[in-house]
Each structure stands twice: as structure tokens, then as C-alpha cells.
């Protein structure tokens, strides 16, 4: 009997759920991340979530790429990300006050 394969869902690591505050008592927030795993032997398309209006995702790390480097460019929310067979991808959400962010998307530096 053939087995069907269902890819694992992505895991969102929310930077909005921090319970810490800074020295002035302001709530700390961080960037949201999305971790995708594909243990299957075939590629799958993963629909990127829309956490906020204007969300875009940068593939920060993709193990299917040479040396795990991220592919260039960003991906709009609600579009498909080509998750390669037997790979893991870490995506970082980018937005500015509900608008798509253009200025930092090509940066290779980690968010602060």
C-alpha cells in the first residue's frame, strides 16, 4: 500500500511574543522567523504566511543552496516558496509600518 506524504508545517518564531522590557520599561520586539523542513525526497511548494499586511520574507538560510547561503531577493506573503527535497530553510519577515521593506532586503547582516 502506497503511503502519502504530508510536509511538516512551518514553525513561526515570533519576535512579538517577547515578555522582556528595555531599561526604560518599553516592551522589546524582534523580527519574526519562519523555519521550514522538508524531509521528503521530492520538492514541495510552501505558501508563505501573511502575518501582517505587507509582509515579505527573506530566505536567510537554505540548506539546498551552496554553503547554505540564501537565495537573492524576497518573497511576498501568500506566494509559494520552492522548498527543495531534504532541506531546511529559515526565512526572516520584513515589513515597515505595514508596507513592504525594500532597503534592507539585500543585506547579509543578521537583524539587530
C-alpha positions, 0 to 999 in steps of 0.5 A: 500500500502506497503511503502519502506524504504530508510536509511538516508545517512551518514553525513561526518564531515570533519576535512579538511574543517577547515578555522582556522590557528595555531599561526604560520599561518599553516592551522589546520586539524582534523580527519574526522567523519562519523555519521550514523542513522538508524531509521528503525526497521530492520538492514541495511548494510552501505558501508563505504566511501573511502575518501582517499586511505587507509582509515579505520574507527573506530566505536567510538560510537554505540548506539546498543552496551552496554553503547554505547561503540564501537565495537573492531577493524576497518573497511576498506573503501568500506566494509559494516558496520552492522548498527543495527535497531534504532541506531546511530553510529559515526565512526572516519577515520584513515589513515597515509600518505595514508596507513592504521593506525594500532597503534592507532586503539585500543585506547579509547582516543578521537583524539587530 
